[in-house]
């Protein structure tokens, strides 16, 4: 099935596991093993490019380079602790009042975070982004809010591009809002029968103020 962004999706069994996990934005009492979910994607734009080249060159269309697996790895939600607040206050050289407010917020137990990695793997192309997102029931964020700053790293370590050229385009660090969308946009090009095929890919990892997380891919 093709969606409005030109991608066809097929959910694996692991996706059902992710749905059960990400729907609950509650923090666990103790750290648990990371949750891993997967889905297969197919770029219809890539298929169109490959088929056009195949007709021009009079060869079979190999569309395997248009398919990929997108994997999301997430830690269980964790409550921000007073010790973390004290460390942040010290590292940021906060005023006594701001440090006190930060520690009080942590002591109240109202701020939660999750670490995550979102990976696109298509053949010899592995591209990923990862981060930490915070939420408090009213807002979700990556850029600093209430003294806490998450993170978002794109084109991150562990990627692979054999025969592909990858060009990172954008890497968002959303401020506090009803949801925080960590969006990584990149282009990836490869040669098929001597002609270029280009994927324009966007990976979204979105966290709601409740802590519920979702992922999506656009482009291709």
Secondary structure in CASP SS format (residue, H / E / C, confidence):
PFRMAT SS
TARGET T0000
AUTHOR 0000-0000-0000
METHOD secondary structure of the structure
MODEL  1
X C 1.00
X E 1.00
X C 1.00
X C 1.00
X C 1.00
X C 1.00
X E 1.00
X E 1.00
X E 1.00
X E 1.00
X E 1.00
X C 1.00
X H 1.00
X H 1.00
X H 1.00
X H 1.00
X H 1.00
X H 1.00
X H 1.00
X H 1.00
X H 1.00
X H 1.00
X C 1.00
X C 1.00
X C 1.00
X C 1.00
X C 1.00
X C 1.00
X C 1.00
X C 1.00
X C 1.00
X C 1.00
X C 1.00
X C 1.00
X E 1.00
X E 1.00
X E 1.00
X E 1.00
X E 1.00
X E 1.00
X E 1.00
X E 1.00
X E 1.00
X H 1.00
X H 1.00
X H 1.00
X H 1.00
X H 1.00
X H 1.00
X H 1.00
X H 1.00
X H 1.00
X H 1.00
X H 1.00
X H 1.00
X H 1.00
X H 1.00
X C 1.00
X C 1.00
X C 1.00
X C 1.00
X C 1.00
X H 1.00
X H 1.00
X H 1.00
X H 1.00
X E 1.00
X E 1.00
X E 1.00
X E 1.00
X E 1.00
X E 1.00
X E 1.00
X E 1.00
X C 1.00
X C 1.00
X C 1.00
X E 1.00
X E 1.00
X C 1.00
X C 1.00
X H 1.00
X H 1.00
X H 1.00
X H 1.00
X H 1.00
X H 1.00
X H 1.00
X H 1.00
X H 1.00
X H 1.00
X C 1.00
X C 1.00
X C 1.00
X C 1.00
X H 1.00
X H 1.00
X H 1.00
X H 1.00
X H 1.00
X H 1.00
X H 1.00
X H 1.00
X H 1.00
X H 1.00
X H 1.00
X H 1.00
X C 1.00
X C 1.00
X C 1.00
X C 1.00
X E 1.00
X E 1.00
X E 1.00
X E 1.00
X E 1.00
X E 1.00
X E 1.00
X E 1.00
X E 1.00
X E 1.00
X E 1.00
X C 1.00
X C 1.00
X E 1.00
X E 1.00
X E 1.00
X E 1.00
X E 1.00
X E 1.00
X E 1.00
X E 1.00
X E 1.00
X E 1.00
X E 1.00
X C 1.00
X C 1.00
X C 1.00
X C 1.00
X E 1.00
X E 1.00
X C 1.00
X C 1.00
X C 1.00
X E 1.00
X C 1.00
X C 1.00
X E 1.00
X C 1.00
X C 1.00
X E 1.00
X E 1.00
X E 1.00
X E 1.00
X C 1.00
X C 1.00
X C 1.00
X C 1.00
X C 1.00
X E 1.00
X E 1.00
X C 1.00
X C 1.00
X C 1.00
X E 1.00
X E 1.00
X E 1.00
X E 1.00
X E 1.00
X E 1.00
X E 1.00
X C 1.00
X C 1.00
X C 1.00
X C 1.00
X C 1.00
X E 1.00
X C 1.00
X E 1.00
X E 1.00
X E 1.00
X E 1.00
X E 1.00
X E 1.00
X E 1.00
X E 1.00
X E 1.00
X E 1.00
X E 1.00
X E 1.00
X E 1.00
X E 1.00
X C 1.00
X C 1.00
X E 1.00
X E 1.00
X E 1.00
X E 1.00
X E 1.00
X E 1.00
X E 1.00
X E 1.00
X E 1.00
X E 1.00
X E 1.00
X E 1.00
X E 1.00
X E 1.00
X C 1.00
X C 1.00
X C 1.00
X C 1.00
X E 1.00
X E 1.00
X E 1.00
X E 1.00
X E 1.00
X E 1.00
X E 1.00
X C 1.00
END
